[in-house]
Amino acid sequence: MNIYLLQVANGVGIGMLYFLLAVGLSIVFGLLRFVNFSHGAFFLLGAYFSFQLGEMGLNFWWSLLVAPLAVGAFAWLIEKFVLRHIYALPHHFHILFTVGLALVLQEAVISYWGPLGNNISPPDSLQGVVMMGNFVFPKYRLFVIAFTAVMALLLWWVLEGTRLGAIVRAGSESTEMVSLLGLNINRIFSLVFALGALTAGLAGALAAPIRGVEPFMGIEALGIAFVVVVIGGLGSFFGALAGGILVGIVQSLMSTIWSEGAHLMIYIAMAAVMLLRPNGLFGRAS
């Protein structure tokens, strides 16, 4: 039982990282109706920026702050100068461009950091384990659960309790209505896109000490992000949270029960949810 309890706890931690990864994708789709296939590349950049900052002598905490902000700033520039000019084009142009962007960023990572992976150590204060009776759990993973829970509450407050959140929610229903109120919809689009990339970069920076960094981690992250969004429901904050935790727990438990099929079970879980709730757990009927 301790083994399964440990795997459930691991699954919650991984699932909260998946939530941070997927919530940006979900929010961007909800407002912009833009499916971003380069989202996994922002996760990749967050991990590698954190690694590079550590190599330059910056401690973990500063890296955790600076790396996601750098990813968000980069995404803001991409949206402002490139993406906003293709929103009006058919969706296959969105897919072609964002897939191409993801491949360019992946090759840039390989060119600069090399094709092999690297490891990142957690800070000294988060190394070791926490013992609660017979239950032993790594300190860093416990920190990830606590930190991402705080970030989830902060994001929920931003979306539900601030003027920006009200504008985003209104824009997800009708961008024309927001424009008629005299608000600069292009600026809002840029800000939301940057926020989505920032959360993906933060997930990458947090995941790096757990799994290390390697140039192809963005592809896997993109697939998982879409699974989480489909399970939770497109454009739903709580859907991304529930979907992320569900996927994390399924993956973690199956790595103990049937390690070869751990990734397969993620997609089986997605298919089961789609059969029972085609719009996702928290998705709205179209």
Secondary structure, 3 states (H helix, E strand, C coil): CHHHHHHHHHHHHHHHHHHHHHHHHHHHHHHHCCCCCCHHHHHHHHHHHHHHHHHCCCCHHHHHHHHHHHHHHHHHHHHHHCHHHCCCCCHHHHHHHHHHHHHHHHHHHHHHHCCCCECCCCCHHHCCEEEECCEEEEHHHHHHHHHHHHHHHHHHHHHHHCHHHHHHHHHHHCHHHHHHCCCCHHHHHHHHHHHHHHHHHHHHHHHHHHHCECCCHHHHHHHHHHHHHHHHCCCCHHHHHHHHHHHHHHHHHHHHHCHHHHHHHHHHHHHHHHHHCCCCCCCCCC
